[in-house]
């Protein structure tokens, strides 16, 4: 930069001057105080030359925390499949600058909240997004199998319709000048302010809001908010094994005097999203039926997705059983449930109340246990 000092050149000139003083006039070398002074000058030059080497690192950090651009956001969001963290099901969602939903929206399974952003527009006051909602349809893979090839993304949003998402941002304004006393720095904005004088601060708040609204994959934050049965499923996926209960007292079906017997009706209906997209099939769940006849730990073994697994687990959890017996005592036992989801009649949006052909029945267990399927 013109007019800027060159530390390397200054160092060479300083070193030459010191050499001239030492070599050109030997009589002065013997003076202890002058040698100490010259050594201190040489050390100061060395330190001055080392400072500019740290500046590029500081510049690279500032580029990451600087103002946000529409180009950066397109690279981050456009055309990618993201999860909507809150599971919100409305087609118009408005968030404040901290990523918190304004108003109310029904919430559903994460399997109904895969979003693909198709367009975005960044203004001084908001980030406006248009996208399409997808549902996850699992194709019957066990946790030990490859899930990447065993799941489909099925579009839920109708053609020529959009899911619209708006995230407010802090507007950047010019700082007010204090004519009376310009020596004091400007006061910080209160936490609830919708303006700021710092473009970098506005950008950092927006980046955090985006991270609070969307997840690029099923991360630890998403997992922590999932129901327990999904957490058990993904733990089994990570371990590449089927779910097994934690309790050592749970027994299998061999050696039992009697199997658990269902005492209540077990209904697991489909939902509007599965009906709209033609998602049907069977799913497998594993549950511990306790010595009190109540379902305890429930896990997904072969999910179906589209929010239907939540329906099935709720139905299993509400069921009541006569407990299994072994040696005249009630014992907890591990059993499997097969749930079949069907497509309703095209003439109605609601399954007929007394039609076995159009309902979503649950296959009741007759002889079940670890690794064995329930049968009619």
PyMOL commands that set and color helices and strands:
alter all, ss='L'
color gray80, all
select helices_A, chain A and resi 7-24+26-28+32-64+70-77+110-112+147-149+199-213+220-225+228-239+272-277+308-318
alter helices_A, ss='H'
color red, helices_A
select strands_A, chain A and resi 81-84+92-95+114-122+126-138+151-155+163-168+171-172+195-196+214-215+261-262+281-289+295-302+321-322+324-326+329-331+333-341+362-363
alter strands_A, ss='S'
color yellow, strands_A
deselect
rebuild
show_as cartoon
